[in-house]
């Protein structure tokens, strides 16, 4: 795999336009061009963007400010980089009394997606991530990963079914278990913002908070980056009323070569090598987010089954030999 620059998860999908701004695929006959409000900022540590087209610019601006506040509130729940977040408290203590409604909803959906994927999507892979991260932090030039025994010990802590959501609290079944919601929380926050805007009468909207969702009042085009050739595009996806997400090992590498990365197979404890990137299109950003992760760590032959299980519309896989598998186009 030859990648001359680090491709973050958020670079894997690009909103197409002549000069980098989001543009519609085209206006229908007689349709007037709407004023466009664009917000750029950060969400869960990465670049974020909202684009709203509506005749009432003042209302759009007020709603944008409200949505930014909602993003900040949800970060206090799901961020692994905030010392006061609910997820860090759960990982430290092994339990969380009085979890927020948002945390309960996301963990419930995580369990559903774990079942739907046959365990390929598992939010309890955090012990494996910690093992690889610490291994390469101490040995930045290492050409090998952690010892097999270490991997197996961490893998035994991975099982989403060990998350207990009963009795109004969250509890992890075994000491040392920990969760990461990086494969689902971005999608949840994206959906939450999209719902706020839609319920307020804004339907020509694109929300990009790591995963991209377009409401059904406008049409957009999204470019899928080629992980084998930085700067190139695999394909473009017309997006209207759906969401799209990409998982790629190159999005977060542990070693310079990219052989070891954040996409960890719960069944083996090893870094998944079945594809260079997996892009999923689904009705919600949360479903697209989880589906892209499941596709990235599952055998290629399971792609159609996973699409059906997640209610996905399309899957685009870039294989290690740079062949492209496009199902549902």
C-alpha positions as YAML, in Angstrom:
chain: A
units: angstrom
residues:
- id: 1
  name: UNK
  ca: [0.00, 0.00, 0.00]
- id: 2
  name: UNK
  ca: [1.64, 3.20, -1.13]
- id: 3
  name: UNK
  ca: [0.36, 6.32, 0.54]
- id: 4
  name: UNK
  ca: [2.67, 9.32, 0.49]
- id: 5
  name: UNK
  ca: [0.64, 11.37, 2.97]
- id: 6
  name: UNK
  ca: [-1.59, 10.65, 5.91]
- id: 7
  name: UNK
  ca: [-5.21, 10.47, 4.82]
- id: 8
  name: UNK
  ca: [-7.46, 11.30, 7.73]
- id: 9
  name: UNK
  ca: [-10.95, 9.86, 7.95]
- id: 10
  name: UNK
  ca: [-12.35, 13.25, 7.09]
- id: 11
  name: UNK
  ca: [-10.25, 13.54, 3.93]
- id: 12
  name: UNK
  ca: [-11.67, 10.28, 2.65]
- id: 13
  name: UNK
  ca: [-14.91, 12.03, 1.66]
- id: 14
  name: UNK
  ca: [-15.02, 15.42, -0.02]
- id: 15
  name: UNK
  ca: [-17.93, 17.65, -0.92]
- id: 16
  name: UNK
  ca: [-17.45, 18.25, -4.64]
- id: 17
  name: UNK
  ca: [-17.32, 21.74, -6.07]
- id: 18
  name: UNK
  ca: [-15.22, 23.85, -8.36]
- id: 19
  name: UNK
  ca: [-13.46, 25.74, -5.59]
- id: 20
  name: UNK
  ca: [-14.06, 23.49, -2.62]
- id: 21
  name: UNK
  ca: [-17.47, 24.85, -1.60]
- id: 22
  name: UNK
  ca: [-20.54, 22.64, -1.52]
- id: 23
  name: UNK
  ca: [-22.75, 23.03, -4.58]
- id: 24
  name: UNK
  ca: [-26.01, 21.47, -5.70]
- id: 25
  name: UNK
  ca: [-26.03, 19.10, -8.66]
- id: 26
  name: UNK
  ca: [-28.40, 21.47, -10.37]
- id: 27
  name: UNK
  ca: [-31.53, 23.53, -9.80]
- id: 28
  name: UNK
  ca: [-34.85, 22.33, -11.11]
- id: 29
  name: UNK
  ca: [-36.63, 24.44, -13.72]
- id: 30
  name: UNK
  ca: [-38.15, 27.52, -12.12]
- id: 31
  name: UNK
  ca: [-36.38, 26.95, -8.80]
- id: 32
  name: UNK
  ca: [-34.80, 30.09, -7.39]
- id: 33
  name: UNK
  ca: [-31.35, 29.95, -5.91]
- id: 34
  name: UNK
  ca: [-31.50, 30.11, -2.12]
- id: 35
  name: UNK
  ca: [-29.14, 32.09, 0.10]
- id: 36
  name: UNK
  ca: [-26.47, 29.77, 1.47]
- id: 37
  name: UNK
  ca: [-25.08, 29.83, 5.00]
- id: 38
  name: UNK
  ca: [-21.92, 27.87, 5.73]
- id: 39
  name: UNK
  ca: [-20.42, 27.14, 9.14]
- id: 40
  name: UNK
  ca: [-16.96, 25.62, 9.64]
- id: 41
  name: UNK
  ca: [-15.53, 24.50, 12.94]
- id: 42
  name: UNK
  ca: [-14.49, 21.38, 14.79]
- id: 43
  name: UNK
  ca: [-16.33, 18.36, 16.17]
- id: 44
  name: UNK
  ca: [-14.82, 15.43, 18.09]
- id: 45
  name: UNK
  ca: [-11.33, 16.67, 17.24]
- id: 46
  name: UNK
  ca: [-11.78, 17.02, 13.48]
- id: 47
  name: UNK
  ca: [-12.88, 19.59, 10.95]
- id: 48
  name: UNK
  ca: [-16.64, 20.02, 10.68]
- id: 49
  name: UNK
  ca: [-19.01, 21.81, 8.36]
- id: 50
  name: UNK
  ca: [-22.69, 22.66, 7.95]
- id: 51
  name: UNK
  ca: [-24.27, 24.17, 4.84]
- id: 52
  name: UNK
  ca: [-27.86, 25.45, 4.94]
- id: 53
  name: UNK
  ca: [-29.81, 26.90, 2.03]
- id: 54
  name: UNK
  ca: [-32.90, 28.81, 3.14]
- id: 55
  name: UNK
  ca: [-34.58, 32.09, 2.30]
- id: 56
  name: UNK
  ca: [-34.47, 33.25, 5.95]
- id: 57
  name: UNK
  ca: [-30.76, 33.75, 6.59]
- id: 58
  name: UNK
  ca: [-31.31, 35.07, 10.12]
- id: 59
  name: UNK
  ca: [-33.24, 31.93, 11.11]
- id: 60
  name: UNK
  ca: [-30.57, 29.74, 9.52]
- id: 61
  name: UNK
  ca: [-27.84, 31.55, 11.44]
- id: 62
  name: UNK
  ca: [-29.69, 31.22, 14.75]
- id: 63
  name: UNK
  ca: [-30.23, 27.50, 14.18]
- id: 64
  name: UNK
  ca: [-26.56, 27.05, 13.30]
- id: 65
  name: UNK
  ca: [-25.57, 28.60, 16.63]
- id: 66
  name: UNK
  ca: [-27.94, 26.25, 18.43]
- id: 67
  name: UNK
  ca: [-26.49, 23.24, 16.59]
- id: 68
  name: UNK
  ca: [-22.94, 24.25, 17.53]
- id: 69
  name: UNK
  ca: [-24.02, 24.28, 21.16]
- id: 70
  name: UNK
  ca: [-25.53, 20.82, 20.72]
- id: 71
  name: UNK
  ca: [-22.28, 19.51, 19.21]
- id: 72
  name: UNK
  ca: [-20.38, 20.81, 22.24]
- id: 73
  name: UNK
  ca: [-22.88, 19.19, 24.62]
- id: 74
  name: UNK
  ca: [-22.55, 15.81, 22.91]
- id: 75
  name: UNK
  ca: [-18.76, 16.04, 22.93]
- id: 76
  name: UNK
  ca: [-18.95, 16.17, 26.73]
- id: 77
  name: UNK
  ca: [-20.59, 12.74, 26.54]
- id: 78
  name: UNK
  ca: [-18.67, 10.93, 23.79]
- id: 79
  name: UNK
  ca: [-15.19, 12.43, 23.55]
- id: 80
  name: UNK
  ca: [-12.24, 10.26, 24.56]
- id: 81
  name: UNK
  ca: [-10.14, 13.41, 24.88]
- id: 82
  name: UNK
  ca: [-12.17, 15.27, 27.50]
- id: 83
  name: UNK
  ca: [-11.40, 14.31, 31.08]
- id: 84
  name: UNK
  ca: [-14.99, 15.07, 32.15]
- id: 85
  name: UNK
  ca: [-16.76, 13.03, 29.45]
- id: 86
  name: UNK
  ca: [-19.18, 10.23, 30.27]
- id: 87
  name: UNK
  ca: [-17.26, 7.73, 28.16]
- id: 88
  name: UNK
  ca: [-13.99, 8.36, 30.01]
- id: 89
  name: UNK
  ca: [-15.76, 8.01, 33.35]
- id: 90
  name: UNK
  ca: [-17.21, 4.68, 32.21]
- id: 91
  name: UNK
  ca: [-13.81, 3.44, 31.03]
- id: 92
  name: UNK
  ca: [-12.09, 4.49, 34.27]
- id: 93
  name: UNK
  ca: [-14.68, 3.13, 36.67]
- id: 94
  name: UNK
  ca: [-16.18, 0.27, 34.69]
- id: 95
  name: UNK
  ca: [-19.64, 1.66, 35.36]
- id: 96
  name: UNK
  ca: [-21.65, 4.80, 34.81]
- id: 97
  name: UNK
  ca: [-24.55, 5.62, 37.10]
- id: 98
  name: UNK
  ca: [-27.25, 7.86, 35.64]
- id: 99
  name: UNK
  ca: [-25.96, 7.89, 32.05]
- id: 100
  name: UNK
  ca: [-27.43, 10.48, 29.72]
- id: 101
  name: UNK
  ca: [-30.20, 9.55, 27.34]
- id: 102
  name: UNK
  ca: [-27.76, 10.07, 24.46]
- id: 103
  name: UNK
  ca: [-25.28, 7.59, 25.92]
- id: 104
  name: UNK
  ca: [-28.00, 4.99, 26.46]
- id: 105
  name: UNK
  ca: [-29.30, 5.44, 22.91]
- id: 106
  name: UNK
  ca: [-25.87, 5.13, 21.31]
- id: 107
  name: UNK
  ca: [-24.88, 2.09, 23.35]
- id: 108
  name: UNK
  ca: [-28.21, 0.47, 22.51]
- id: 109
  name: UNK
  ca: [-27.59, 1.06, 18.81]
- id: 110
  name: UNK
  ca: [-24.01, -0.20, 19.20]
- id: 111
  name: UNK
  ca: [-25.38, -3.47, 20.56]
- id: 112
  name: UNK
  ca: [-27.85, -3.66, 17.65]
- id: 113
  name: UNK
  ca: [-25.08, -3.10, 15.10]
- id: 114
  name: UNK
  ca: [-22.89, -5.64, 16.87]
- id: 115
  name: UNK
  ca: [-25.63, -8.21, 16.44]
- id: 116
  name: UNK
  ca: [-26.32, -7.16, 12.84]
- id: 117
  name: UNK
  ca: [-22.65, -7.53, 11.89]
- id: 118
  name: UNK
  ca: [-22.05, -10.83, 13.65]
- id: 119
  name: UNK
  ca: [-19.63, -9.05, 15.98]
- id: 120
  name: UNK
  ca: [-17.56, -7.28, 13.31]
- id: 121
  name: UNK
  ca: [-18.72, -3.96, 14.71]
- id: 122
  name: UNK
  ca: [-17.73, -3.90, 18.37]
- id: 123
  name: UNK
  ca: [-17.34, -0.75, 20.44]
- id: 124
  name: UNK
  ca: [-15.32, -2.59, 23.12]
- id: 125
  name: UNK
  ca: [-12.14, -2.76, 20.98]
- id: 126
  name: UNK
  ca: [-10.61, 0.06, 23.04]
- id: 127
  name: UNK
  ca: [-8.25, -2.29, 24.98]
- id: 128
  name: UNK
  ca: [-6.78, -3.41, 21.64]
- id: 129
  name: UNK
  ca: [-6.44, 0.20, 20.47]
- id: 130
  name: UNK
  ca: [-4.66, 1.08, 23.71]
- id: 131
  name: UNK
  ca: [-2.30, -1.89, 23.35]
- id: 132
  name: UNK
  ca: [-1.25, -0.96, 19.80]
- id: 133
  name: UNK
  ca: [-1.05, 2.75, 20.60]
- id: 134
  name: UNK
  ca: [1.22, 2.23, 23.60]
- id: 135
  name: UNK
  ca: [3.33, -0.36, 21.77]
- id: 136
  name: UNK
  ca: [4.17, 1.99, 18.91]
- id: 137
  name: UNK
  ca: [4.46, 5.07, 21.13]
- id: 138
  name: UNK
  ca: [7.30, 3.28, 22.93]
- id: 139
  name: UNK
  ca: [8.73, 1.85, 19.68]
- id: 140
  name: UNK
  ca: [7.92, 4.35, 16.88]
- id: 141
  name: UNK
  ca: [10.16, 2.60, 14.35]
- id: 142
  name: UNK
  ca: [9.07, -0.93, 15.19]
- id: 143
  name: UNK
  ca: [8.27, -3.12, 12.22]
- id: 144
  name: UNK
  ca: [6.22, -5.57, 14.25]
- id: 145
  name: UNK
  ca: [3.18, -5.23, 16.44]
- id: 146
  name: UNK
  ca: [2.60, -6.33, 20.04]
- id: 147
  name: UNK
  ca: [3.42, -9.90, 20.99]
- id: 148
  name: UNK
  ca: [0.72, -12.47, 20.20]
- id: 149
  name: UNK
  ca: [0.15, -13.15, 23.90]
- id: 150
  name: UNK
  ca: [-0.45, -9.46, 24.59]
- id: 151
  name: UNK
  ca: [-2.87, -9.23, 21.67]
- id: 152
  name: UNK
  ca: [-4.79, -12.25, 22.89]
- id: 153
  name: UNK
  ca: [-5.08, -10.89, 26.44]
- id: 154
  name: UNK
  ca: [-6.50, -7.62, 25.13]
- id: 155
  name: UNK
  ca: [-8.78, -9.43, 22.68]
- id: 156
  name: UNK
  ca: [-10.38, -11.39, 25.51]
- id: 157
  name: UNK
  ca: [-11.68, -8.08, 26.88]
- id: 158
  name: UNK
  ca: [-13.48, -7.35, 23.62]
- id: 159
  name: UNK
  ca: [-17.16, -8.31, 23.57]
- id: 160
  name: UNK
  ca: [-19.94, -5.78, 23.10]
- id: 161
  name: UNK
  ca: [-22.34, -8.20, 24.80]
- id: 162
  name: UNK
  ca: [-20.51, -7.41, 28.04]
- id: 163
  name: UNK
  ca: [-22.07, -3.93, 28.15]
- id: 164
  name: UNK
  ca: [-24.92, -4.04, 30.66]
- id: 165
  name: UNK
  ca: [-27.55, -1.32, 30.12]
- id: 166
  name: UNK
  ca: [-30.08, -2.48, 32.68]
- id: 167
  name: UNK
  ca: [-31.32, -0.73, 35.84]
- id: 168
  name: UNK
  ca: [-30.65, 2.81, 34.65]
- id: 169
  name: UNK
  ca: [-26.87, 2.56, 34.53]
- id: 170
  name: UNK
  ca: [-24.08, 1.22, 32.30]
- id: 171
  name: UNK
  ca: [-21.72, -1.44, 33.54]
- id: 172
  name: UNK
  ca: [-18.83, -3.21, 31.83]
- id: 173
  name: UNK
  ca: [-18.74, -6.93, 32.57]
- id: 174
  name: UNK
  ca: [-15.02, -7.37, 33.24]
- id: 175
  name: UNK
  ca: [-12.19, -5.28, 34.73]
- id: 176
  name: UNK
  ca: [-10.08, -3.78, 31.95]
- id: 177
  name: UNK
  ca: [-12.93, -3.51, 29.46]
- id: 178
  name: UNK
  ca: [-13.31, -0.14, 27.78]
- id: 179
  name: UNK
  ca: [-15.28, 1.32, 24.91]
- id: 180
  name: UNK
  ca: [-14.69, 3.67, 22.02]
- id: 181
  name: UNK
  ca: [-17.62, 5.24, 20.20]
- id: 182
  name: UNK
  ca: [-15.53, 6.73, 17.39]
- id: 183
  name: UNK
  ca: [-17.25, 4.39, 14.92]
- id: 184
  name: UNK
  ca: [-20.75, 5.52, 15.80]
- id: 185
  name: UNK
  ca: [-20.85, 8.75, 17.85]
- id: 186
  name: UNK
  ca: [-19.85, 10.98, 14.93]
- id: 187
  name: UNK
  ca: [-22.77, 9.57, 13.00]
- id: 188
  name: UNK
  ca: [-25.10, 10.07, 15.97]
- id: 189
  name: UNK
  ca: [-24.09, 13.72, 16.33]
- id: 190
  name: UNK
  ca: [-24.47, 14.25, 12.58]
- id: 191
  name: UNK
  ca: [-27.99, 12.81, 12.69]
- id: 192
  name: UNK
  ca: [-28.88, 14.89, 15.74]
- id: 193
  name: UNK
  ca: [-27.85, 18.12, 14.01]
- id: 194
  name: UNK
  ca: [-29.63, 17.13, 10.79]
- id: 195
  name: UNK
  ca: [-32.81, 16.38, 12.76]
- id: 196
  name: UNK
  ca: [-32.74, 19.75, 14.52]
- id: 197
  name: UNK
  ca: [-32.44, 21.54, 11.19]
- id: 198
  name: UNK
  ca: [-35.09, 19.41, 9.47]
- id: 199
  name: UNK
  ca: [-37.57, 19.81, 12.33]
- id: 200
  name: UNK
  ca: [-37.08, 23.58, 12.12]
- id: 201
  name: UNK
  ca: [-38.03, 23.68, 8.45]
- id: 202
  name: UNK
  ca: [-34.53, 23.56, 6.94]
- id: 203
  name: UNK
  ca: [-34.53, 20.74, 4.40]
- id: 204
  name: UNK
  ca: [-31.82, 21.85, 1.92]
- id: 205
  name: UNK
  ca: [-28.98, 20.98, 4.26]
- id: 206
  name: UNK
  ca: [-25.66, 19.16, 4.27]
- id: 207
  name: UNK
  ca: [-24.01, 18.24, 7.59]
- id: 208
  name: UNK
  ca: [-20.40, 17.03, 7.61]
- id: 209
  name: UNK
  ca: [-19.17, 16.16, 11.11]
- id: 210
  name: UNK
  ca: [-16.86, 13.36, 10.03]
- id: 211
  name: UNK
  ca: [-19.77, 11.53, 8.43]
- id: 212
  name: UNK
  ca: [-21.85, 13.32, 5.83]
- id: 213
  name: UNK
  ca: [-25.64, 13.54, 5.71]
- id: 214
  name: UNK
  ca: [-27.78, 15.42, 3.21]
- id: 215
  name: UNK
  ca: [-31.45, 16.12, 3.82]
- id: 216
  name: UNK
  ca: [-33.87, 15.55, 0.98]
- id: 217
  name: UNK
  ca: [-34.46, 19.17, 0.03]
- id: 218
  name: UNK
  ca: [-31.26, 19.48, -1.99]
- id: 219
  name: UNK
  ca: [-28.84, 17.41, -4.05]
- id: 220
  name: UNK
  ca: [-25.11, 17.17, -3.42]
- id: 221
  name: UNK
  ca: [-22.18, 15.27, -4.85]
- id: 222
  name: UNK
  ca: [-19.57, 13.58, -2.64]
- id: 223
  name: UNK
  ca: [-16.15, 12.42, -3.87]
- id: 224
  name: UNK
  ca: [-14.63, 9.24, -2.41]
- id: 225
  name: UNK
  ca: [-10.83, 9.53, -2.11]
- id: 226
  name: UNK
  ca: [-8.55, 6.86, -3.55]
- id: 227
  name: UNK
  ca: [-6.49, 5.54, -0.59]
- id: 228
  name: UNK
  ca: [-3.85, 4.17, -2.96]
- id: 229
  name: UNK
  ca: [-3.32, 7.46, -4.82]
- id: 230
  name: UNK
  ca: [-3.61, 10.63, -2.71]
- id: 231
  name: UNK
  ca: [-5.36, 13.41, -4.56]
- id: 232
  name: UNK
  ca: [-7.28, 11.04, -6.82]
- id: 233
  name: UNK
  ca: [-10.96, 10.16, -6.59]
- id: 234
  name: UNK
  ca: [-12.41, 6.65, -6.74]
- id: 235
  name: UNK
  ca: [-15.91, 7.80, -7.62]
- id: 236
  name: UNK
  ca: [-18.49, 10.47, -6.93]
- id: 237
  name: UNK
  ca: [-21.74, 9.76, -5.09]
- id: 238
  name: UNK
  ca: [-24.91, 11.81, -5.64]
- id: 239
  name: UNK
  ca: [-26.35, 12.36, -2.18]
- id: 240
  name: UNK
  ca: [-29.91, 13.37, -1.34]
- id: 241
  name: UNK
  ca: [-31.80, 12.19, 1.72]
- id: 242
  name: UNK
  ca: [-29.00, 9.79, 2.71]
- id: 243
  name: UNK
  ca: [-25.71, 9.68, 4.60]
- id: 244
  name: UNK
  ca: [-22.25, 8.44, 3.66]
- id: 245
  name: UNK
  ca: [-19.23, 7.42, 5.74]
- id: 246
  name: UNK
  ca: [-15.79, 5.95, 5.03]
- id: 247
  name: UNK
  ca: [-13.48, 3.81, 7.16]
- id: 248
  name: UNK
  ca: [-9.85, 3.51, 6.06]
- id: 249
  name: UNK
  ca: [-6.84, 2.13, 7.87]
- id: 250
  name: UNK
  ca: [-4.80, 5.04, 6.60]
- id: 251
  name: UNK
  ca: [-7.07, 7.35, 8.58]
- id: 252
  name: UNK
  ca: [-5.18, 6.62, 11.80]
- id: 253
  name: UNK
  ca: [-1.88, 4.73, 11.61]
- id: 254
  name: UNK
  ca: [0.17, 3.37, 14.45]
- id: 255
  name: UNK
  ca: [3.32, 2.91, 12.33]
- id: 256
  name: UNK
  ca: [4.83, 4.86, 9.41]
- id: 257
  name: UNK
  ca: [4.08, 2.13, 6.85]
- id: 258
  name: UNK
  ca: [0.40, 1.91, 7.72]
- id: 259
  name: UNK
  ca: [0.56, -1.83, 8.31]
- id: 260
  name: UNK
  ca: [-0.82, -1.23, 11.81]
- id: 261
  name: UNK
  ca: [-3.84, 1.02, 12.15]
- id: 262
  name: UNK
  ca: [-7.03, 1.71, 14.12]
- id: 263
  name: UNK
  ca: [-9.33, -0.72, 12.27]
- id: 264
  name: UNK
  ca: [-9.06, -3.71, 14.59]
- id: 265
  name: UNK
  ca: [-10.71, -7.06, 13.96]
- id: 266
  name: UNK
  ca: [-12.53, -8.14, 17.17]
- id: 267
  name: UNK
  ca: [-12.23, -11.80, 16.14]
- id: 268
  name: UNK
  ca: [-8.42, -11.82, 15.85]
- id: 269
  name: UNK
  ca: [-7.19, -8.71, 17.65]
- id: 270
  name: UNK
  ca: [-5.21, -7.83, 14.54]
- id: 271
  name: UNK
  ca: [-5.42, -4.83, 12.24]
- id: 272
  name: UNK
  ca: [-7.85, -5.56, 9.41]
- id: 273
  name: UNK
  ca: [-6.20, -5.83, 6.00]
- id: 274
  name: UNK
  ca: [-9.14, -6.92, 3.84]
- id: 275
  name: UNK
  ca: [-9.53, -3.55, 2.11]
- id: 276
  name: UNK
  ca: [-7.85, -0.16, 1.97]
- id: 277
  name: UNK
  ca: [-11.10, 1.70, 2.51]
- id: 278
  name: UNK
  ca: [-14.80, 0.98, 2.90]
- id: 279
  name: UNK
  ca: [-17.46, 3.55, 2.09]
- id: 280
  name: UNK
  ca: [-21.09, 3.01, 3.08]
- id: 281
  name: UNK
  ca: [-24.26, 4.84, 2.11]
- id: 282
  name: UNK
  ca: [-27.27, 4.46, 4.42]
- id: 283
  name: UNK
  ca: [-30.41, 6.34, 5.52]
- id: 284
  name: UNK
  ca: [-28.72, 7.74, 8.64]
- id: 285
  name: UNK
  ca: [-25.19, 8.83, 9.42]
- id: 286
  name: UNK
  ca: [-25.06, 6.52, 12.44]
- id: 287
  name: UNK
  ca: [-25.93, 3.49, 10.29]
- id: 288
  name: UNK
  ca: [-23.44, 4.55, 7.60]
- id: 289
  name: UNK
  ca: [-20.74, 5.09, 10.23]
- id: 290
  name: UNK
  ca: [-21.17, 1.66, 11.83]
- id: 291
  name: UNK
  ca: [-21.63, -0.08, 8.47]
- id: 292
  name: UNK
  ca: [-18.39, 1.38, 7.07]
- id: 293
  name: UNK
  ca: [-16.50, 0.04, 10.09]
- id: 294
  name: UNK
  ca: [-18.12, -3.40, 9.80]
- id: 295
  name: UNK
  ca: [-17.32, -3.55, 6.09]
- id: 296
  name: UNK
  ca: [-13.69, -2.64, 6.72]
- id: 297
  name: UNK
  ca: [-13.07, -5.53, 9.12]
- id: 298
  name: UNK
  ca: [-15.30, -8.20, 7.55]
- id: 299
  name: UNK
  ca: [-14.52, -10.64, 4.71]
- id: 300
  name: UNK
  ca: [-15.31, -9.08, 1.34]
- id: 301
  name: UNK
  ca: [-17.80, -11.87, 0.69]
- id: 302
  name: UNK
  ca: [-19.97, -10.53, 3.52]
- id: 303
  name: UNK
  ca: [-20.51, -7.13, 1.87]
- id: 304
  name: UNK
  ca: [-23.99, -7.78, 0.48]
- id: 305
  name: UNK
  ca: [-25.15, -9.42, 3.71]
- id: 306
  name: UNK
  ca: [-23.96, -6.45, 5.75]
- id: 307
  name: UNK
  ca: [-25.69, -4.01, 3.41]
- id: 308
  name: UNK
  ca: [-28.97, -5.81, 3.94]
- id: 309
  name: UNK
  ca: [-28.48, -6.15, 7.71]
- id: 310
  name: UNK
  ca: [-27.78, -2.43, 8.14]
- id: 311
  name: UNK
  ca: [-30.38, -1.20, 5.65]
- id: 312
  name: UNK
  ca: [-27.55, 0.26, 3.58]
- id: 313
  name: UNK
  ca: [-27.97, 1.48, 0.02]
- id: 314
  name: UNK
  ca: [-24.44, 1.24, -1.39]
- id: 315
  name: UNK
  ca: [-20.96, -0.01, -0.46]
- id: 316
  name: UNK
  ca: [-17.68, 0.90, -2.17]
- id: 317
  name: UNK
  ca: [-14.58, -1.09, -1.20]
- id: 318
  name: UNK
  ca: [-11.06, -0.35, -2.41]
- id: 319
  name: UNK
  ca: [-9.25, -3.69, -2.18]
- id: 320
  name: UNK
  ca: [-5.53, -4.15, -1.41]
- id: 321
  name: UNK
  ca: [-4.78, -4.73, -5.13]
- id: 322
  name: UNK
  ca: [-6.59, -1.40, -5.80]
- id: 323
  name: UNK
  ca: [-9.56, -3.11, -7.45]
- id: 324
  name: UNK
  ca: [-12.87, -1.43, -6.60]
- id: 325
  name: UNK
  ca: [-15.95, -3.30, -5.46]
- id: 326
  name: UNK
  ca: [-19.08, -1.16, -5.86]
- id: 327
  name: UNK
  ca: [-22.32, -2.80, -4.73]
- id: 328
  name: UNK
  ca: [-25.71, -1.16, -4.89]
- id: 329
  name: UNK
  ca: [-24.78, 1.67, -7.28]
...
